[in-house]
């Protein structure tokens, strides 16, 4: 099932594939790969970004929204049930 956030990611991937890769993977090797593919040819950057979006959608179907973390190379792993989530910034939400 395609959510609104996925539609937005697809729209961003059409305009600028590295931005979509950055939203999904953060500052990772996949972002660097996507930048290089986009520089080498705009279409390879699109294909890579759409592949990352597809893998994210599959992880959401399998683990539920927010029930996974990105481990690199298009793979995801489930979060452990009792595992605390890291909170960055001044707030400590949920504690």
Biopython code that builds the backbone (N, CA, C, O; Angstrom):
import numpy as np
from Bio.PDB.StructureBuilder import StructureBuilder

atoms = [
    (1, "UNK", "N", (0.843, -1.180, 0.000)),
    (1, "UNK", "CA", (0.000, 0.000, 0.000)),
    (1, "UNK", "C", (0.884, 1.237, 0.000)),
    (1, "UNK", "O", (1.805, 1.344, 0.809)),
    (2, "UNK", "N", (0.614, 2.152, -0.886)),
    (2, "UNK", "CA", (1.408, 3.361, -1.025)),
    (2, "UNK", "C", (0.835, 4.436, -0.111)),
    (2, "UNK", "O", (-0.349, 4.765, -0.188)),
    (3, "UNK", "N", (1.686, 4.979, 0.753)),
    (3, "UNK", "CA", (1.279, 6.042, 1.665)),
    (3, "UNK", "C", (1.653, 7.391, 1.061)),
    (3, "UNK", "O", (2.367, 7.469, 0.062)),
    (4, "UNK", "N", (1.154, 8.447, 1.690)),
    (4, "UNK", "CA", (1.455, 9.795, 1.233)),
    (4, "UNK", "C", (2.939, 10.115, 1.271)),
    (4, "UNK", "O", (3.453, 10.806, 0.392)),
    (5, "UNK", "N", (3.630, 9.612, 2.294)),
    (5, "UNK", "CA", (5.069, 9.870, 2.389)),
    (5, "UNK", "C", (5.826, 9.187, 1.252)),
    (5, "UNK", "O", (6.832, 9.706, 0.769)),
    (6, "UNK", "N", (5.336, 8.014, 0.824)),
    (6, "UNK", "CA", (5.974, 7.327, -0.294)),
    (6, "UNK", "C", (5.753, 8.077, -1.599)),
    (6, "UNK", "O", (6.651, 8.145, -2.439)),
    (7, "UNK", "N", (4.567, 8.637, -1.771)),
    (7, "UNK", "CA", (4.288, 9.435, -2.972)),
    (7, "UNK", "C", (5.202, 10.661, -2.999)),
    (7, "UNK", "O", (5.718, 11.033, -4.053)),
    (8, "UNK", "N", (5.397, 11.279, -1.846)),
    (8, "UNK", "CA", (6.295, 12.436, -1.770)),
    (8, "UNK", "C", (7.733, 12.019, -2.095)),
    (8, "UNK", "O", (8.445, 12.740, -2.794)),
    (9, "UNK", "N", (8.159, 10.862, -1.589)),
    (9, "UNK", "CA", (9.501, 10.366, -1.909)),
    (9, "UNK", "C", (9.665, 10.112, -3.403)),
    (9, "UNK", "O", (10.714, 10.413, -3.973)),
    (10, "UNK", "N", (8.644, 9.566, -4.034)),
    (10, "UNK", "CA", (8.703, 9.316, -5.477)),
    (10, "UNK", "C", (8.798, 10.632, -6.234)),
    (10, "UNK", "O", (9.551, 10.738, -7.202)),
    (11, "UNK", "N", (8.046, 11.628, -5.804)),
    (11, "UNK", "CA", (8.098, 12.949, -6.445)),
    (11, "UNK", "C", (9.485, 13.570, -6.293)),
    (11, "UNK", "O", (10.023, 14.135, -7.245)),
    (12, "UNK", "N", (10.059, 13.464, -5.098)),
    (12, "UNK", "CA", (11.406, 13.997, -4.869)),
    (12, "UNK", "C", (12.429, 13.223, -5.703)),
    (12, "UNK", "O", (13.368, 13.811, -6.239)),
    (13, "UNK", "N", (12.246, 11.901, -5.814)),
    (13, "UNK", "CA", (13.169, 11.084, -6.613)),
    (13, "UNK", "C", (13.123, 11.466, -8.086)),
    (13, "UNK", "O", (14.138, 11.390, -8.777)),
    (14, "UNK", "N", (11.961, 11.873, -8.569)),
    (14, "UNK", "CA", (11.853, 12.301, -9.964)),
    (14, "UNK", "C", (12.616, 13.610, -10.175)),
    (14, "UNK", "O", (13.302, 13.777, -11.183)),
    (15, "UNK", "N", (12.495, 14.535, -9.223)),
    (15, "UNK", "CA", (13.154, 15.833, -9.364)),
    (15, "UNK", "C", (14.659, 15.757, -9.102)),
    (15, "UNK", "O", (15.456, 16.283, -9.879)),
    (16, "UNK", "N", (15.046, 15.095, -7.995)),
    (16, "UNK", "CA", (16.464, 15.047, -7.608)),
    (16, "UNK", "C", (16.713, 13.762, -6.824)),
    (16, "UNK", "O", (16.516, 13.730, -5.609)),
    (17, "UNK", "N", (17.143, 12.708, -7.503)),
    (17, "UNK", "CA", (17.301, 11.398, -6.864)),
    (17, "UNK", "C", (18.172, 11.371, -5.605)),
    (17, "UNK", "O", (17.822, 10.653, -4.668)),
    (18, "UNK", "N", (19.294, 12.113, -5.524)),
    (18, "UNK", "CA", (20.080, 12.051, -4.281)),
    (18, "UNK", "C", (19.322, 12.547, -3.048)),
    (18, "UNK", "O", (19.584, 12.082, -1.939)),
    (19, "UNK", "N", (18.402, 13.468, -3.222)),
    (19, "UNK", "CA", (17.626, 13.941, -2.070)),
    (19, "UNK", "C", (16.740, 12.822, -1.533)),
    (19, "UNK", "O", (16.620, 12.657, -0.319)),
    (20, "UNK", "N", (16.124, 12.060, -2.413)),
    (20, "UNK", "CA", (15.299, 10.936, -1.979)),
    (20, "UNK", "C", (16.159, 9.886, -1.286)),
    (20, "UNK", "O", (15.752, 9.324, -0.269)),
    (21, "UNK", "N", (17.338, 9.620, -1.824)),
    (21, "UNK", "CA", (18.245, 8.655, -1.199)),
    (21, "UNK", "C", (18.674, 9.146, 0.184)),
    (21, "UNK", "O", (18.802, 8.347, 1.111)),
    (22, "UNK", "N", (18.895, 10.439, 0.326)),
    (22, "UNK", "CA", (19.283, 10.999, 1.622)),
    (22, "UNK", "C", (18.149, 10.880, 2.633)),
    (22, "UNK", "O", (18.398, 10.593, 3.804)),
    (23, "UNK", "N", (16.917, 11.093, 2.203)),
    (23, "UNK", "CA", (15.775, 10.964, 3.114)),
    (23, "UNK", "C", (15.645, 9.530, 3.621)),
    (23, "UNK", "O", (15.284, 9.313, 4.778)),
    (24, "UNK", "N", (15.931, 8.567, 2.778)),
    (24, "UNK", "CA", (15.751, 7.159, 3.143)),
    (24, "UNK", "C", (16.935, 6.633, 3.953)),
    (24, "UNK", "O", (16.744, 6.009, 4.997)),
    (25, "UNK", "N", (18.145, 6.880, 3.480)),
    (25, "UNK", "CA", (19.322, 6.236, 4.072)),
    (25, "UNK", "C", (20.136, 7.138, 4.978)),
    (25, "UNK", "O", (20.998, 6.650, 5.708)),
    (26, "UNK", "N", (19.889, 8.436, 4.954)),
    (26, "UNK", "CA", (20.727, 9.354, 5.714)),
    (26, "UNK", "C", (22.068, 9.507, 5.005)),
    (26, "UNK", "O", (22.180, 9.266, 3.803)),
    (27, "UNK", "N", (23.063, 9.904, 5.749)),
    (27, "UNK", "CA", (24.395, 10.073, 5.173)),
    (27, "UNK", "C", (25.087, 8.714, 5.193)),
    (27, "UNK", "O", (25.719, 8.334, 6.179)),
    (28, "UNK", "N", (24.955, 7.997, 4.090)),
    (28, "UNK", "CA", (25.494, 6.638, 4.032)),
    (28, "UNK", "C", (26.175, 6.410, 2.691)),
    (28, "UNK", "O", (26.231, 7.295, 1.836)),
    (29, "UNK", "N", (26.684, 5.212, 2.538)),
    (29, "UNK", "CA", (27.320, 4.826, 1.286)),
    (29, "UNK", "C", (26.307, 4.842, 0.136)),
    (29, "UNK", "O", (26.664, 5.161, -0.998)),
    (30, "UNK", "N", (25.046, 4.500, 0.425)),
    (30, "UNK", "CA", (24.021, 4.517, -0.611)),
    (30, "UNK", "C", (23.789, 5.928, -1.146)),
    (30, "UNK", "O", (23.492, 6.100, -2.328)),
    (31, "UNK", "N", (23.920, 6.930, -0.292)),
    (31, "UNK", "CA", (23.796, 8.315, -0.761)),
    (31, "UNK", "C", (24.931, 8.651, -1.723)),
    (31, "UNK", "O", (24.701, 9.262, -2.766)),
    (32, "UNK", "N", (26.142, 8.258, -1.379)),
    (32, "UNK", "CA", (27.286, 8.508, -2.258)),
    (32, "UNK", "C", (27.118, 7.778, -3.585)),
    (32, "UNK", "O", (27.414, 8.335, -4.642)),
    (33, "UNK", "N", (26.647, 6.543, -3.536)),
    (33, "UNK", "CA", (26.411, 5.779, -4.766)),
    (33, "UNK", "C", (25.380, 6.485, -5.630)),
    (33, "UNK", "O", (25.544, 6.583, -6.847)),
    (34, "UNK", "N", (24.314, 6.979, -5.001)),
    (34, "UNK", "CA", (23.266, 7.644, -5.763)),
    (34, "UNK", "C", (23.774, 8.944, -6.386)),
    (34, "UNK", "O", (23.425, 9.263, -7.523)),
    (35, "UNK", "N", (24.584, 9.683, -5.660)),
    (35, "UNK", "CA", (25.155, 10.921, -6.216)),
    (35, "UNK", "C", (26.018, 10.591, -7.428)),
    (35, "UNK", "O", (25.919, 11.253, -8.462)),
    (36, "UNK", "N", (26.865, 9.565, -7.305)),
    (36, "UNK", "CA", (27.732, 9.188, -8.426)),
    (36, "UNK", "C", (26.915, 8.702, -9.623)),
    (36, "UNK", "O", (27.223, 9.048, -10.764)),
    (37, "UNK", "N", (25.878, 7.903, -9.372)),
    (37, "UNK", "CA", (25.031, 7.441, -10.469)),
    (37, "UNK", "C", (24.306, 8.594, -11.145)),
    (37, "UNK", "O", (24.149, 8.599, -12.366)),
    (38, "UNK", "N", (23.864, 9.570, -10.363)),
    (38, "UNK", "CA", (23.167, 10.721, -10.934)),
    (38, "UNK", "C", (24.120, 11.575, -11.768)),
    (38, "UNK", "O", (23.733, 12.106, -12.808)),
    (39, "UNK", "N", (25.366, 11.706, -11.312)),
    (39, "UNK", "CA", (26.353, 12.474, -12.080)),
    (39, "UNK", "C", (26.701, 11.739, -13.374)),
    (39, "UNK", "O", (26.856, 12.369, -14.421)),
    (40, "UNK", "N", (26.824, 10.421, -13.311)),
    (40, "UNK", "CA", (27.164, 9.643, -14.502)),
    (40, "UNK", "C", (26.028, 9.614, -15.524)),
    (40, "UNK", "O", (26.264, 9.556, -16.731)),
    (41, "UNK", "N", (24.827, 9.652, -15.035)),
    (41, "UNK", "CA", (23.661, 9.647, -15.913)),
    (41, "UNK", "C", (22.421, 9.792, -15.058)),
    (41, "UNK", "O", (22.291, 9.123, -14.033)),
    (42, "UNK", "N", (21.525, 10.641, -15.458)),
    (42, "UNK", "CA", (20.367, 10.939, -14.621)),
    (42, "UNK", "C", (19.486, 9.709, -14.408)),
    (42, "UNK", "O", (18.934, 9.533, -13.322)),
    (43, "UNK", "N", (19.347, 8.868, -15.407)),
    (43, "UNK", "CA", (18.481, 7.688, -15.318)),
    (43, "UNK", "C", (19.013, 6.662, -14.302)),
    (43, "UNK", "O", (18.215, 6.151, -13.516)),
    (44, "UNK", "N", (20.310, 6.335, -14.275)),
    (44, "UNK", "CA", (20.788, 5.398, -13.252)),
    (44, "UNK", "C", (20.533, 5.888, -11.823)),
    (44, "UNK", "O", (20.245, 5.082, -10.938)),
    (45, "UNK", "N", (20.634, 7.182, -11.592)),
    (45, "UNK", "CA", (20.314, 7.742, -10.279)),
    (45, "UNK", "C", (18.852, 7.538, -9.922)),
    (45, "UNK", "O", (18.515, 7.257, -8.772)),
    (46, "UNK", "N", (17.974, 7.685, -10.932)),
    (46, "UNK", "CA", (16.541, 7.441, -10.709)),
    (46, "UNK", "C", (16.286, 5.979, -10.352)),
    (46, "UNK", "O", (15.551, 5.682, -9.410)),
    (47, "UNK", "N", (16.882, 5.093, -11.092)),
    (47, "UNK", "CA", (16.663, 3.663, -10.858)),
    (47, "UNK", "C", (17.099, 3.293, -9.445)),
    (47, "UNK", "O", (16.391, 2.565, -8.749)),
    (48, "UNK", "N", (18.246, 3.784, -9.020)),
    (48, "UNK", "CA", (18.736, 3.492, -7.672)),
    (48, "UNK", "C", (17.812, 4.076, -6.610)),
    (48, "UNK", "O", (17.521, 3.408, -5.618)),
    (49, "UNK", "N", (17.347, 5.307, -6.800)),
    (49, "UNK", "CA", (16.447, 5.932, -5.831)),
    (49, "UNK", "C", (15.122, 5.173, -5.749)),
    (49, "UNK", "O", (14.596, 4.959, -4.657)),
    (50, "UNK", "N", (14.587, 4.769, -6.894)),
    (50, "UNK", "CA", (13.332, 4.018, -6.883)),
    (50, "UNK", "C", (13.522, 2.646, -6.236)),
    (50, "UNK", "O", (12.609, 2.145, -5.580)),
    (51, "UNK", "N", (14.680, 2.042, -6.410)),
    (51, "UNK", "CA", (14.972, 0.767, -5.761)),
    (51, "UNK", "C", (15.006, 0.939, -4.241)),
    (51, "UNK", "O", (14.480, 0.097, -3.513)),
    (52, "UNK", "N", (15.619, 2.023, -3.759)),
    (52, "UNK", "CA", (15.659, 2.287, -2.324)),
    (52, "UNK", "C", (14.247, 2.516, -1.772)),
    (52, "UNK", "O", (13.924, 2.047, -0.680)),
    (53, "UNK", "N", (13.416, 3.230, -2.521)),
    (53, "UNK", "CA", (12.036, 3.470, -2.097)),
    (53, "UNK", "C", (11.279, 2.145, -2.036)),
    (53, "UNK", "O", (10.534, 1.896, -1.088)),
    (54, "UNK", "N", (11.466, 1.304, -3.036)),
    (54, "UNK", "CA", (10.805, -0.005, -3.068)),
    (54, "UNK", "C", (11.201, -0.842, -1.852)),
    (54, "UNK", "O", (10.340, -1.440, -1.206)),
    (55, "UNK", "N", (12.503, -0.889, -1.535)),
    (55, "UNK", "CA", (12.967, -1.669, -0.398)),
    (55, "UNK", "C", (12.396, -1.121, 0.915)),
    (55, "UNK", "O", (12.076, -1.896, 1.815)),
    (56, "UNK", "N", (12.266, 0.201, 1.033)),
    (56, "UNK", "CA", (11.677, 0.806, 2.227)),
    (56, "UNK", "C", (10.215, 0.434, 2.356)),
    (56, "UNK", "O", (9.749, 0.130, 3.454)),
    (57, "UNK", "N", (9.485, 0.452, 1.254)),
    (57, "UNK", "CA", (8.072, 0.086, 1.284)),
    (57, "UNK", "C", (7.899, -1.377, 1.690)),
    (57, "UNK", "O", (6.979, -1.706, 2.439)),
    (58, "UNK", "N", (8.771, -2.254, 1.204)),
    (58, "UNK", "CA", (8.708, -3.664, 1.585)),
    (58, "UNK", "C", (9.003, -3.848, 3.079)),
    (58, "UNK", "O", (8.376, -4.682, 3.732)),
    (59, "UNK", "N", (9.953, -3.074, 3.624)),
    (59, "UNK", "CA", (10.258, -3.162, 5.051)),
    (59, "UNK", "C", (9.073, -2.679, 5.886)),
    (59, "UNK", "O", (8.795, -3.238, 6.947)),
    (60, "UNK", "N", (8.370, -1.640, 5.413)),
    (60, "UNK", "CA", (7.187, -1.164, 6.138)),
    (60, "UNK", "C", (6.087, -2.214, 6.134)),
    (60, "UNK", "O", (5.381, -2.375, 7.129)),
    (61, "UNK", "N", (5.936, -2.927, 5.031)),
    (61, "UNK", "CA", (4.935, -3.998, 4.975)),
    (61, "UNK", "C", (5.299, -5.137, 5.919)),
    (61, "UNK", "O", (4.430, -5.716, 6.571)),
    (62, "UNK", "N", (6.569, -5.447, 5.987)),
    (62, "UNK", "CA", (7.008, -6.599, 6.774)),
    (62, "UNK", "C", (7.062, -6.311, 8.268)),
    (62, "UNK", "O", (6.617, -7.133, 9.069)),
    (63, "UNK", "N", (7.609, -5.140, 8.661)),
    (63, "UNK", "CA", (7.852, -4.845, 10.063)),
    (63, "UNK", "C", (6.903, -3.796, 10.645)),
    (63, "UNK", "O", (6.900, -3.584, 11.858)),
    (64, "UNK", "N", (6.106, -3.143, 9.817)),
    (64, "UNK", "CA", (5.238, -2.075, 10.296)),
    (64, "UNK", "C", (5.969, -0.745, 10.270)),
    (64, "UNK", "O", (7.199, -0.700, 10.232)),
    (65, "UNK", "N", (5.211, 0.325, 10.290)),
    (65, "UNK", "CA", (5.806, 1.665, 10.226)),
    (65, "UNK", "C", (6.642, 1.930, 11.475)),
    (65, "UNK", "O", (6.141, 1.836, 12.595)),
    (66, "UNK", "N", (7.895, 2.257, 11.280)),
    (66, "UNK", "CA", (8.787, 2.561, 12.393)),
    (66, "UNK", "C", (9.316, 1.349, 13.132)),
    (66, "UNK", "O", (10.012, 1.508, 14.136)),
    (67, "UNK", "N", (9.017, 0.154, 12.678)),
    (67, "UNK", "CA", (9.457, -1.051, 13.359)),
    (67, "UNK", "C", (10.729, -1.632, 12.797)),
    (67, "UNK", "O", (10.998, -2.820, 12.975)),
    (68, "UNK", "N", (11.520, -0.818, 12.120)),
    (68, "UNK", "CA", (12.733, -1.320, 11.479)),
    (68, "UNK", "C", (13.784, -0.220, 11.436)),
    (68, "UNK", "O", (13.496, 0.955, 11.660)),
    (69, "UNK", "N", (15.004, -0.636, 11.143)),
    (69, "UNK", "CA", (16.068, 0.354, 10.932)),
    (69, "UNK", "C", (16.873, -0.069, 9.708)),
    (69, "UNK", "O", (16.997, -1.253, 9.398)),
    (70, "UNK", "N", (17.409, 0.927, 9.028)),
    (70, "UNK", "CA", (18.174, 0.698, 7.809)),
    (70, "UNK", "C", (19.576, 0.242, 8.172)),
    (70, "UNK", "O", (20.243, 0.877, 8.989)),
    (71, "UNK", "N", (20.033, -0.863, 7.568)),
    (71, "UNK", "CA", (21.366, -1.378, 7.871)),
    (71, "UNK", "C", (22.346, -1.219, 6.715)),
    (71, "UNK", "O", (23.522, -1.560, 6.842)),
    (72, "UNK", "N", (21.865, -0.702, 5.591)),
    (72, "UNK", "CA", (22.739, -0.488, 4.451)),
    (72, "UNK", "C", (22.470, -1.454, 3.327)),
    (72, "UNK", "O", (21.933, -2.541, 3.541)),
    (73, "UNK", "N", (22.843, -1.056, 2.130)),
    (73, "UNK", "CA", (22.710, -1.872, 0.935)),
    (73, "UNK", "C", (21.268, -2.318, 0.684)),
    (73, "UNK", "O", (21.026, -3.417, 0.185)),
    (74, "UNK", "N", (20.326, -1.463, 1.033)),
    (74, "UNK", "CA", (18.925, -1.774, 0.780)),
    (74, "UNK", "C", (18.317, -2.793, 1.717)),
    (74, "UNK", "O", (17.252, -3.339, 1.428)),
    (75, "UNK", "N", (18.973, -3.062, 2.841)),
    (75, "UNK", "CA", (18.444, -4.045, 3.790)),
    (75, "UNK", "C", (17.992, -3.359, 5.073)),
    (75, "UNK", "O", (18.515, -2.316, 5.467)),
    (76, "UNK", "N", (17.010, -3.976, 5.705)),
    (76, "UNK", "CA", (16.442, -3.466, 6.944)),
    (76, "UNK", "C", (16.401, -4.593, 7.954)),
    (76, "UNK", "O", (16.359, -5.767, 7.586)),
    (77, "UNK", "N", (16.415, -4.233, 9.238)),
    (77, "UNK", "CA", (16.261, -5.217, 10.295)),
    (77, "UNK", "C", (15.228, -4.704, 11.279)),
    (77, "UNK", "O", (15.096, -3.496, 11.473)),
    (78, "UNK", "N", (14.489, -5.624, 11.908)),
    (78, "UNK", "CA", (13.467, -5.187, 12.861)),
    (78, "UNK", "C", (14.103, -4.641, 14.130)),
    (78, "UNK", "O", (15.200, -5.043, 14.517)),
    (79, "UNK", "N", (13.398, -3.725, 14.763)),
    (79, "UNK", "CA", (13.835, -3.242, 16.060)),
    (79, "UNK", "C", (13.419, -4.255, 17.114)),
    (79, "UNK", "O", (12.334, -4.832, 17.036)),
    (80, "UNK", "N", (14.273, -4.468, 18.089)),
    (80, "UNK", "CA", (13.928, -5.372, 19.184)),
    (80, "UNK", "C", (12.811, -4.732, 20.005)),
    (80, "UNK", "O", (12.747, -3.508, 20.117)),
    (81, "UNK", "N", (11.937, -5.547, 20.574)),
    (81, "UNK", "CA", (10.776, -5.028, 21.286)),
    (81, "UNK", "C", (11.158, -4.150, 22.467)),
    (81, "UNK", "O", (10.543, -3.100, 22.651)),
    (82, "UNK", "N", (12.126, -4.520, 23.262)),
    (82, "UNK", "CA", (12.494, -3.746, 24.439)),
    (82, "UNK", "C", (13.596, -2.741, 24.195)),
    (82, "UNK", "O", (14.060, -2.088, 25.130)),
    (83, "UNK", "N", (14.017, -2.610, 22.962)),
    (83, "UNK", "CA", (15.145, -1.751, 22.631)),
    (83, "UNK", "C", (14.749, -0.285, 22.729)),
    (83, "UNK", "O", (13.792, 0.136, 22.079)),
    (84, "UNK", "N", (15.472, 0.508, 23.536)),
    (84, "UNK", "CA", (15.143, 1.929, 23.619)),
    (84, "UNK", "C", (15.547, 2.655, 22.346)),
    (84, "UNK", "O", (16.548, 2.320, 21.711)),
    (85, "UNK", "N", (14.757, 3.647, 21.988)),
    (85, "UNK", "CA", (15.064, 4.434, 20.807)),
    (85, "UNK", "C", (15.914, 5.627, 21.205)),
    (85, "UNK", "O", (15.728, 6.204, 22.277)),
    (86, "UNK", "N", (16.833, 5.987, 20.353)),
    (86, "UNK", "CA", (17.690, 7.135, 20.620)),
    (86, "UNK", "C", (16.922, 8.420, 20.362)),
    (86, "UNK", "O", (16.227, 8.544, 19.354)),
    (87, "UNK", "N", (17.050, 9.370, 21.270)),
    (87, "UNK", "CA", (16.417, 10.674, 21.106)),
    (87, "UNK", "C", (17.514, 11.720, 21.021)),
    (87, "UNK", "O", (18.384, 11.803, 21.888)),
    (88, "UNK", "N", (17.460, 12.498, 19.986)),
    (88, "UNK", "CA", (18.468, 13.518, 19.770)),
    (88, "UNK", "C", (17.834, 14.884, 19.976)),
    (88, "UNK", "O", (16.688, 15.105, 19.584)),
    (89, "UNK", "N", (18.564, 15.792, 20.582)),
    (89, "UNK", "CA", (18.033, 17.132, 20.809)),
    (89, "UNK", "C", (17.780, 17.373, 22.284)),
    (89, "UNK", "O", (18.260, 16.636, 23.145)),
    (90, "UNK", "N", (17.023, 18.409, 22.555)),
    (90, "UNK", "CA", (16.798, 18.837, 23.922)),
    (90, "UNK", "C", (15.679, 18.071, 24.610)),
    (90, "UNK", "O", (15.608, 18.068, 25.838)),
    (91, "UNK", "N", (14.814, 17.431, 23.857)),
    (91, "UNK", "CA", (13.673, 16.754, 24.483)),
    (91, "UNK", "C", (13.971, 15.283, 24.693)),
    (91, "UNK", "O", (14.810, 14.699, 24.007)),
    (92, "UNK", "N", (13.289, 14.706, 25.627)),
    (92, "UNK", "CA", (13.396, 13.274, 25.873)),
    (92, "UNK", "C", (12.008, 12.687, 25.807)),
    (92, "UNK", "O", (11.459, 12.250, 26.819)),
    (93, "UNK", "N", (11.445, 12.678, 24.629)),
    (93, "UNK", "CA", (10.086, 12.201, 24.433)),
    (93, "UNK", "C", (9.971, 10.739, 24.798)),
    (93, "UNK", "O", (10.841, 9.935, 24.461)),
    (94, "UNK", "N", (8.911, 10.397, 25.480)),
    (94, "UNK", "CA", (8.652, 9.010, 25.815)),
    (94, "UNK", "C", (9.399, 8.498, 27.016)),
    (94, "UNK", "O", (9.341, 7.302, 27.300)),
    (95, "UNK", "N", (10.096, 9.348, 27.732)),
    (95, "UNK", "CA", (10.837, 8.900, 28.923)),
    (95, "UNK", "C", (10.231, 9.465, 30.168)),
    (95, "UNK", "O", (10.717, 9.198, 31.267)),
]
sb = StructureBuilder()
sb.init_structure("model")
sb.init_model(0)
sb.init_chain("A")
sb.init_seg("    ")
for serial, (resi, resn, name, xyz) in enumerate(atoms, 1):
    if name == "N":
        sb.init_residue(resn, " ", resi, " ")
    sb.init_atom(name, np.array(xyz, "f"), 0.0, 1.0, " ", f" {name:<3s}", serial, name[0])
structure = sb.get_structure()
